[in-house]
Amino acid sequence: AMTENDLTEKSITPMGGFSHYGEVTQDWVMLKGCVMGCRKRLITMRKSLLPQVSRKAQEKIELKFIDTASKMGHGRFQTSEEKA
């Protein structure tokens, strides 16, 4: 996962894995906002039945940085190469 501003090729999984989940090894989708329910819950996504016309729905998202520092402890490093 890399962005225009952060050209470092890195995995989406933070160092040490996600808390109470582990490492993400399969395909993934990044959602804006939150998803109701318990963690590891199956989520079914479908195309909206109504056209989204609100300003918020049509906003172009510009992803600048993906934080992959450890979520446990201080989390100073983004990759294992930085840590070494």
C-alpha positions as CSV (number, residue, x, y, z in Angstrom):
1,A,0.0,0.0,0.0
2,M,1.5,3.3,-1.1
3,T,0.2,6.8,-1.7
4,E,1.4,9.7,-3.9
5,N,2.9,11.4,-0.9
6,D,4.3,8.3,0.8
7,L,6.1,6.2,-1.8
8,T,7.2,3.5,0.6
9,E,5.9,0.1,-0.4
10,K,4.5,-1.5,2.8
11,S,1.7,-3.8,4.0
12,I,-1.5,-2.4,5.4
13,T,-0.9,-4.4,8.6
14,P,0.7,-2.3,11.4
15,M,3.9,-3.7,12.9
16,G,2.9,-6.4,15.4
17,G,-0.6,-6.8,13.7
18,F,-3.9,-5.2,14.6
19,S,-5.0,-5.5,18.2
20,H,-7.2,-8.5,18.8
21,Y,-7.1,-9.4,15.1
22,G,-3.6,-10.2,13.8
23,E,-2.2,-9.7,10.3
24,V,-4.2,-8.9,7.2
25,T,-3.0,-11.3,4.4
26,Q,-5.9,-11.3,2.0
27,D,-7.5,-8.5,-0.1
28,W,-8.9,-5.6,1.9
29,V,-11.1,-2.5,1.6
30,M,-10.6,0.7,3.5
31,L,-13.9,2.3,4.8
32,K,-14.4,5.9,5.9
33,G,-16.2,6.1,9.2
34,C,-17.2,3.2,11.3
35,V,-18.9,-0.2,10.9
36,M,-21.4,-1.4,13.6
37,G,-21.0,-4.8,15.2
38,C,-18.3,-6.9,16.8
39,R,-14.8,-7.2,15.3
40,K,-14.2,-9.9,12.6
41,R,-17.9,-9.6,11.7
42,L,-18.8,-10.5,8.1
43,I,-19.8,-7.4,6.2
44,T,-21.9,-7.5,3.0
45,M,-21.5,-4.5,0.7
46,R,-23.8,-3.7,-2.1
47,K,-24.3,-0.9,-4.6
48,S,-26.6,1.8,-3.3
49,L,-30.2,1.8,-4.6
50,L,-30.4,5.6,-4.6
51,P,-27.9,7.9,-6.3
52,Q,-25.7,9.6,-3.8
53,V,-26.0,13.4,-4.4
54,S,-24.9,14.9,-1.1
55,R,-21.7,16.9,-1.0
56,K,-20.1,14.5,1.5
57,A,-20.8,11.4,-0.7
58,Q,-19.3,13.0,-3.8
59,E,-16.2,14.3,-2.0
60,K,-13.0,13.1,-3.6
61,I,-10.9,11.3,-1.0
62,E,-7.1,12.1,-1.2
63,L,-5.2,9.6,0.9
64,K,-1.9,11.0,2.0
65,F,-0.4,8.6,4.5
66,I,-1.2,5.1,5.9
67,D,0.1,4.7,9.5
68,T,1.6,1.3,10.0
69,A,3.3,2.0,13.3
70,S,2.6,-0.4,16.1
71,K,-0.7,0.2,17.9
72,M,0.7,-1.4,21.1
73,G,3.3,0.7,22.9
74,H,4.9,3.8,21.5
75,G,4.9,2.9,17.8
76,R,7.8,5.0,16.4
77,F,8.6,2.9,13.3
78,Q,6.6,2.5,10.1
79,T,8.5,-0.5,8.7
80,S,10.8,-3.2,10.0
81,E,13.7,-1.7,8.0
82,E,13.4,1.5,10.0
83,K,13.4,-0.5,13.2
84,A,16.7,-2.3,12.4
